[in-house]
Structure formats: C-alpha cells, structure tokens
Amino acid sequence: MKGIQAAGFSNYVHGESDGIMAAGFTNHSNQSSMALQAAGFSNQCLGSSMGAQLAGFTNFSKDSVTGLQAAGFANYSGDRTLALQAAGFVNVAKGDLDGAQFAGFGNAAIGDVRGTQAAGFGNACEDLTGAQFSGFLNLAKTVKGTQVGFINVADSFEQGAPIGFFSYVRKGYRNYSLGVNEIGWAEFQFRTGTDRLHNVFCCSHEPHSKFSKLGLWIWIGQQSIGH
C-alpha cells in the first residue's frame, strides 16, 4: 500500500505499507511499514516499523523500530530500536535501543541502551551509555553515564556515578568501619556505590549517659584522592 488509508474502525494491509494509515480503532500491517500509523486503540506491524506509530492504547512492532512509538499504555519493539518510545505505562525494546524511553511506570530494553530511560517506577537494560531516571529502581550492567533513582543497581561504572538513597555496584566501592570517638560514641559506617560518589550509612550509640542515645545518619561521600 502506498498512499492513504482512512477508516472509522480499522485498516489492514497484507503487504508493506508506505504513507498514512488512520483509523478510529486499529491499524494492521502484515509486513514492514514505512507509514504513519495513527489509531484510537492500537497499531500492529508484523515487520519493521520505519515511521511513526501513534495509538491511544498500544503499539506493536514484531521487528525493529526506527522513528517514534507513542501510546497511552504500552509500546513494544521486537528488535533493535532507533526511536523514541513514549507510553503511559510501559515500553519494551527487545533488542538494543538507540534513543529514549519515557514511561509512567517502567522501561525495559533487552539489550544495550545508548540514550535515556526515564520512568515513574523503574528502568532496566543491559549495558548503559547515557542515563536512567526513575522514581524507585534502576538496573543496568556496565554503565557509562549516570543512574538517578531511589535504588540504583549496576555491575560496574566505567564513567559517571549513581545518585540515590541506595546504590549498589558489584564491581564498585564498599567499605565498612567500626570505631569509638573522643566523646564515647560507638559508630558503625557502611559505604556503597563508586569511589567517585557513594552513599554513607552511619549508626551511632552513646551508652554512658543517663539516657542511652542512638543516632542514624545518611549522606553522600567521595573517596579521598590517594586512598
């Protein structure tokens, strides 16, 4: 199909599509699509999508996506994604992602990400070159960039640092210390993250006063140069 298909309910193309498909409910392309697909409910492409899919509920591409997927609920790309995915709930890219994912709840790339993932709850990918922003959880393997969230988990950081309440880097920086200061407080510290930037959790206890005192502190630290 080359040209324009417009329908109140549904459009169907058995082969490839190139142009515009606009429907009140759904658009379906049985092979690759180089078209703008715009539907009130959903768009489906059983090949590669090289254009844009705009839907009130969900967009689905069986193979790669180049361009844009924007949906009220969810977007799915079955292979490499060179695109922006924006959804009210979740985005999934089955292969590598070069671009960005923005979702109200979560983003997942079952491959490497070169770009940005931003979600209300969580983000996950393989290697990350860029940034992850979330309201709760970020997951990645090797990171060149940053993770900003309540909890950040990574295998290693080659560049940049995680920022959040708790950051765990498997090949990163961890330190435990226990001591007593000059006024009799016993103190335990736990540090986790990277040497460039890490979380510090501290618990202190002073047992010798009339009323036993307990203190809890959390802050961000940096390893001193030369240590």
C-alpha positions in Angstrom: 0.0 0.0 0.0 1.2 3.5 -1.0 -0.9 6.4 -0.1 -3.6 7.0 2.5 -5.9 4.6 4.3 -8.5 6.2 6.5 -11.3 4.3 8.3 -13.7 4.8 11.2 -12.8 1.4 12.6 -9.9 -0.5 11.1 -7.3 -0.6 8.3 -5.5 -3.7 7.1 -2.6 -4.0 4.7 -1.5 -7.5 3.7 1.9 -6.4 2.3 4.2 -3.4 3.0 2.7 0.0 3.8 4.1 3.4 2.9 2.1 6.5 3.6 -0.6 7.2 6.2 -2.9 4.7 8.0 -5.5 6.4 10.1 -8.3 4.6 12.0 -10.7 5.1 14.8 -9.8 1.7 16.4 -6.8 -0.2 14.9 -4.3 -0.4 12.0 -2.6 -3.6 10.9 0.4 -4.0 8.5 1.2 -7.6 7.7 4.8 -6.8 6.7 7.1 -3.8 7.1 5.7 -0.3 7.5 7.2 3.0 6.3 4.0 4.8 7.2 2.4 6.9 9.8 0.0 4.7 11.7 -2.5 6.6 13.9 -5.3 4.8 15.7 -7.6 5.3 18.7 -6.7 2.0 20.2 -3.7 0.1 18.6 -1.3 -0.3 15.8 0.4 -3.6 14.7 3.3 -4.1 12.4 4.5 -7.7 11.7 7.7 -6.5 10.1 9.9 -3.5 10.8 8.4 -0.1 11.5 10.2 2.9 9.9 8.0 5.8 10.6 5.6 6.5 13.5 3.0 4.6 15.4 0.6 6.7 17.5 -2.1 4.9 19.5 -4.5 5.6 22.4 -3.6 2.2 24.0 -0.7 0.2 22.4 1.8 -0.1 19.6 3.4 -3.3 18.5 6.2 -3.9 16.0 7.4 -7.5 15.6 10.8 -6.4 14.3 12.9 -3.2 14.6 11.6 0.3 15.1 13.0 3.4 13.5 11.2 6.6 14.3 8.5 7.0 17.0 6.2 4.9 19.1 3.7 6.9 21.3 0.9 5.2 23.2 -1.4 5.7 26.1 -0.5 2.4 27.7 2.4 0.4 26.1 4.9 0.2 23.2 6.8 -2.9 22.1 9.6 -3.3 19.6 10.8 -6.8 18.8 14.3 -6.0 17.6 16.7 -3.1 17.5 15.1 0.3 18.3 16.4 3.6 16.9 13.5 5.6 18.2 11.7 7.4 20.9 9.2 5.3 22.8 6.7 7.2 25.0 4.0 5.4 26.9 1.6 6.0 29.8 2.6 2.7 31.5 5.5 0.7 29.9 7.9 0.5 27.0 9.7 -2.7 25.9 12.6 -2.9 23.4 13.7 -6.5 22.8 17.0 -5.5 21.2 19.4 -2.6 21.6 18.0 0.9 22.0 19.5 4.0 20.4 17.2 6.8 21.5 14.9 7.2 24.5 12.2 5.6 26.5 9.7 7.6 28.6 7.0 5.8 30.7 4.7 6.4 33.6 5.7 3.1 35.2 8.6 1.2 33.6 11.0 0.8 30.7 12.9 -2.4 29.7 15.5 -2.9 27.0 16.6 -6.5 26.5 19.9 -5.2 25.1 22.2 -2.2 25.4 20.9 1.4 25.7 22.6 4.4 24.2 20.4 7.2 25.3 17.9 7.8 28.1 15.4 5.8 30.1 13.0 7.7 32.4 10.1 6.2 34.3 7.9 6.7 37.3 8.9 3.4 38.9 11.8 1.6 37.2 14.2 1.1 34.3 16.2 -2.0 33.2 18.7 -2.7 30.4 22.0 -4.4 29.7 24.9 -2.0 29.2 24.0 1.7 29.5 25.7 4.6 27.8 23.6 7.6 28.9 21.2 8.0 31.8 18.5 6.3 33.8 16.0 8.3 35.8 13.3 6.7 37.9 11.2 7.2 41.0 12.3 3.9 42.5 14.7 1.4 40.8 17.3 1.5 38.0 19.1 -1.7 36.8 22.0 -2.0 34.4 25.2 -3.9 33.8 28.1 -1.7 32.6 27.3 2.0 32.9 28.9 5.0 31.2 26.8 7.8 32.5 24.5 8.0 35.5 21.6 6.4 37.3 19.3 8.7 39.3 16.7 6.9 41.5 15.8 5.7 45.0 17.7 2.4 44.4 20.4 2.0 41.7 22.0 -1.3 40.9 24.8 -1.9 38.4 27.6 -4.4 37.7 30.2 -1.7 37.1 30.6 2.0 36.3 33.2 2.9 33.7 32.2 6.6 33.8 29.9 8.7 35.9 28.2 7.7 39.2 24.9 6.7 40.6 22.8 9.1 42.6 20.1 7.9 45.0 19.2 6.7 48.5 21.0 3.4 48.0 23.4 2.5 45.2 25.0 -1.0 44.7 27.7 -1.5 42.2 29.0 -5.1 42.2 32.5 -4.1 40.9 32.3 -0.8 42.7 33.2 0.7 46.1 32.2 -0.7 49.5 33.6 0.0 52.9 32.7 -1.0 56.5 34.1 0.7 59.6 33.6 0.5 63.3 35.0 2.8 65.9 34.7 4.9 69.0 35.1 8.7 69.0 36.6 11.0 71.7 33.2 11.6 73.5 32.4 7.9 73.8 30.1 7.3 70.8 30.4 3.9 69.2 30.0 4.3 65.5 29.4 1.9 62.5 29.6 3.1 58.9 28.7 1.4 55.7 29.6 2.9 52.3 28.4 1.7 49.0 28.5 2.9 45.4 31.6 4.1 43.5 34.7 5.8 44.7 33.7 8.9 42.8 30.3 9.1 44.7 28.8 6.8 47.2 26.2 6.5 49.9 27.2 6.6 53.6 25.0 5.0 56.2 26.0 5.7 59.8 24.7 4.3 63.1 26.0 5.7 66.4 25.3 4.7 70.0 26.3 6.5 73.2 25.7 4.1 76.2 27.3 6.1 79.0 24.8 8.9 79.5 21.8 8.9 81.8 19.7 8.1 78.8 21.2 5.8 76.1 21.3 7.7 72.8 21.1 6.3 69.3 21.9 8.3 66.1 21.3 7.4 62.5 22.8 9.4 59.6 22.8 9.1 55.8 24.9 11.2 53.4 26.8 11.2 50.2 30.6 10.7 50.2 33.6 10.7 47.9 36.8 8.6 48.3 39.8 10.8 49.1 42.4 11.1 46.4 45.4 9.0 47.1 43.5 6.4 49.2 
